[in-house]
Amino acid sequence: MELTPIPGLLVVRLTVHADGRGWFKENWQRARMVEAGLPDFGPVQHNVAFNTAAGTTRGIHAEPWDKLVSVATGRVFAAWVDLRAGESFGATHTAELDPGTAVFVPRGVANSYQTLEDGTAYSYLVNAHWSADAEYANLNLADETVNIPWPLPLVEISEKDRDHPRLADVVPVPPRRTVILGADGQLGRALREVLPDALALTRTDLDLADPSTYDRVRWDDVDTIINAAAYTAVDAAETPEGRREAWAVNVTAVAALARIAIQHRLTLVTISSDYVFDGTEAEHTVDEPVSPLGVYGQTKAAGEAVTSTVPQHYVVRTSWVVGDGANFVATMQRLARDGVRPQVVDDQLGRLTTARELADGIAGLLSSGAPYGIHHITGGGEPRSWADIAREVFVAEGRSADDVIGVSTESYGADKQLAPRPRHSTLAPRTP
């Protein structure tokens, strides 16, 4: 595999097996080519263009899909121009292609060729089906500002290719976007700050419980889905109505997102919880088998399993999230200011995680190319109880730590209908 001046445009040298009968080649060999460094781009359509005479010239077209181009017979002079938004916009690369050479062309890079022999068959694999409403970025074949050194005169070209705009008038192809679902929640708002270029969708824009709203997004223009929407009413999930809603949002909707991600080759990020564990271990590793105690934990564990069917996925487990809006810390601040001496559980241990810490961690996974799979992202420090955290809040508000009364889980829930909770919620980070 050879790199080019255009990011993502890759040249592949193919092995051609020839004898007296002719020749044979593996034009696309998934295992070997992916191992060599080509993207696993999932081709779905194979096209062949036969060109009668030398000098036939086609292009310069940037389609909204990736492709692998080569020739079956003959030779071509091929040229590519980067029409993607960014620093490489306008970069060019040329090469002569014969049956022993293929080139991977990423979405947004304009592709063109001129045949050098009569009877040339040009072949290309693409990872999206042709669509009449697909949006192209096209460039004039004769644009002198691009200065492609065509070997033969530009005679056999179509009228459309003659009329395309020059580079200065081309609208750059925008990059695929990250979609944030649940953008009005605590994590969603933090993600919007960390990823300002993402498409932020609230429940009004896309309701996970309503599949009819899913087609409001043009998924072919998306790169990553971060699902920050969830049913999080842990205690209400134990009721018949809450159970149905929890499974609908945390499992059925995630399954729908997984199907979309697989179909469009997207990365799916699912947010999970310490509630997938029963809390018997003092610290939970990423490979500990899940053992949820209540309905909420069961739905999050099921959502993890569904997400794992997506080749490009991250399951991000976290614990005790606080952010902009109603949360434990805000409640303790209010109680401290109101002069209340609250009873707070002191035998559940874990780490508090701010929504911004979690959002930063998710963005870091995506930007670093971290291994797909399960990751734990939480706040740092030694594990503490809810009572310990409450005492810190009280002291910060000018109250005494002794004003927080520590009680056991059993005592706190004696007169309440509470879901079971893990005693140990500390999540160990993933190690390489």
C-alpha positions, 0 to 999 in steps of 0.5 A: 500500500502506498500513500499519496498527497491526498489524505486517505487516497491509497494506492495498492499493488495487486498480484496478477497471475499470468500464463499463456491463457491470460491472467487472474487477480484478486481485485478486492481481497478483504482480509489481506487488504484490511491487514495491509491498511485499507479501510474495511469499506464494505462495498455493495455495488460493482460497476464496470465502464467499457471505453471504446477508444483511447482518449476517452476521459471521464470525471472529475466527480466526487461522490458521497461514497468510498470506492476502489478503482482499477482496470480489468483490461487496458490502461488509464491515466487517472487523476484525483482532486481533493474536494473535501473541506479542509487544508487538503482541498485542491490537492491532486494526485495522478497515476497510471493504472494497469491491471496490477494497480488499484486505488482506494478513493475516499468520499469527497475526493474527485475521481477521473481517468483518461483511457490510454488504449482502445477497449479499456474496461474500468472497474470500481467497487462502491460502498453505497448504492447509486441514488438519483438524489445523491449529492456530487461535487464535480470539477471541470476536466479542463480547469487550468487552475488544477493543471492535470497533465492529460496525456491526450487531448480532451476530445471524448468527454461528455457535455456535463463534464465540460460544463462543471465548475472550476475549483474556485467555484466548487463547494467543498464536500463537508466532513461526515458529522457526529450526531449527539442524541439526547442533546438536552440532557446533562451529558448531551449539553456537555457533549455539545460544548466539547463537540461544537460541530456535532449535530445535536438532536433533542427528543423533539428532533429524534425521539428514540421511542418513536421509530418514525422520527429516525429518518429525519437524519441523513445517515449517509452524512454521519460518521458517529452516533453518540447516544446520550439519551436514556431512561434513567429513573432507576426506581420508577423502572421497577414499576410496570409502566417504567419497566416498559419505557426503560426497555423501549428506550434503553434496549429497543431503541439501541437495537434500532440505532445498531441496525442503522450503524451497521447499515451505514458503517457508523461508529455507535457510542452507547453510555452504560452504567455501574448498575450492570454489576451486582456490586459484590466486587470492590472494583469492576473491570471491563471484562467482569461478567455483567450481573444487574440487580434491577430493571434499569441495570438489566436494560443497560446490560441488554443495551451493551449486548446489542451495541456489541453487534456493531463492528465499530462501537464503544460501550462507555460505562460510567458512574454517579454522573452529575452535570448541569441540572438536577443531581445529587450535588445540587440537592445537597447544596440546596439542603445545606442552604436550607438548614436540613440535616439529611440522612445519606447512604454511607455503605455504597461506594463509588466515584463521582463523575462530572458530565464534562469529564464524561464528555471529554472522555468520550471525545478522547476515545473518538479522536484517539482511535481507541480500540473498540469495545467497553471502556470505563470513564469516571471521575478520579480519586479514592472511592467514597460513599454518598455520605462522604460526598454530601459532607464535602458539599456541606463543608463547602457551603459553610455547614458542618460535616456532622450535619450529614447523618450516615445511614445504611442502605437498608435503613434508608430504604425501609419506608421507600420503594427503591430499586436494588443498587450495587454496594460497590460502583467503582469502575476500573479503567480499561488497560491496554 
